[in-house]
Amino acid sequence: MTQRDLGELLNTPHTFVNKYEVGERYLTFTEVINICKSLQIDVHSLLDDVMKSSSK
């Protein structure tokens, strides 16, 4: 998936997606939830994975 594709799914410019990727902008929790919904990812599973990786 390209930045442009994700931007279209989120109804945001692809430049916002680029800023997330290069670390110029951080995602809000609401944006994370919207991305998960758009990509059909269970937000609970994502958070579980993040918690597991941060405890290493």
ABEGO torsion letter per residue (X at the ends): XBAAAAAAAAGBBAAAAAAAAAGABBBBAAAAAAAAAAAGBBAAAAAAAAAAAAAX
